[in-house]
Amino acid sequence: MNAFSPLLETVGAPIGPPPPAPDVPTPPPVVPPSPTVDPPPADPPLVEPGAPAPVADPPPGARAIGRLHARRLREVYRSAGWPCCDAIEVDLLAAGLLERMRSAHGHETLRVTDAGIACIASSLVVNRAMTSRHEALVEQVAREMTRAGRLAWRGLSLRARLPPVDEGGKARWCVARPDVFSIRNTSVEAYAQPIVHEVKVNRADLLGDLRKPDKRAAYLDLGGECWYVLGCDALGRPIGEPEEIPAECGVLVARGDRLVVARPAVHRALPRLPFGVWMALAKAPPVAGFDEDLQDLLPGFDA
């Protein structure tokens, strides 16, 4: 071992502080799970100022209340409330318009609730509006017949003859009630020319009437001509088209104060009216044909 051996031992040794350790990824901090809570309520939909509120979907148990439901409500309100146990009654019970009542003896009856009373009142308002429109158009048709020099009646109950169901069978009879029935103002029976006018102001009523061939056959038996008088909806459109009316009937459309012929009626000659029709006409007063004050304009004769 020489004198340089200590120096040789220190040549390979590092000088200064040791180098830093290599970078080691640190694990992320452990975050404790948050407690389960209800989600925040959804924000209401944005609507423009002045725009109507969005219409919500009806609840699952909601039922559409129609004319049959309103009629059943009125029947239950007028009666003792005995249940019928049908689909209409189920709808009314589910809608809260009817409720079941059980007596001390165990008998179950139905009672109209306050909501049912409100539903009846709203349906009566609609019915009165439709009835007033119908009566106004009936009055207009009757007045037009009197201006044409005819005698007109409203709401007569007349006995009509229907064709047999089977070929060679017996004829059937029914009581028809046309809206307007008119004859010519003549003393010759063969010239009476009876005409029937059926007035419709609602499309549903018109479609229901067209599905009754016996009713139409009764009108054709009573009159040499049968006319359907159609009103207009809120937009001024007729509630039906002439093509929807059977070909043997004429079509009039009420446009304001005028009755426009959309299709003429088929004229059938009737040699005479049945005796029962004459008796019904004799018992009922016709529509006033003219103003009595107009008689004052006629020249008078001095005694």
Secondary structure, DSSP 4 states (H G I P E B T S, - for coil): --TTHHHHHHHSS--SSPPPPPP-PPPPPPPPPPPP-PPPPPPPPP--TTPPPPPPPPPTT-----HHHHHHHHHHHHS------SHHHHHHHHTTSEEEEE-TTS-EEEEE-HHHHHHHHHHHHHHHHHHHHHHHHHHHHHHHHHHTTEEEEES--EEEEE--SSTT---EEEEE--SEEEEES-S-GGG---EEEEEE--HHHHHHHHT-HHHHHHHHHH-SEEEEEE-B-TTS-BSS-GGGS-TTSEEEEEETTEEEEEEPPPP---S---HHHHHHHHHSPPPP-S-GGGGGGSPP---
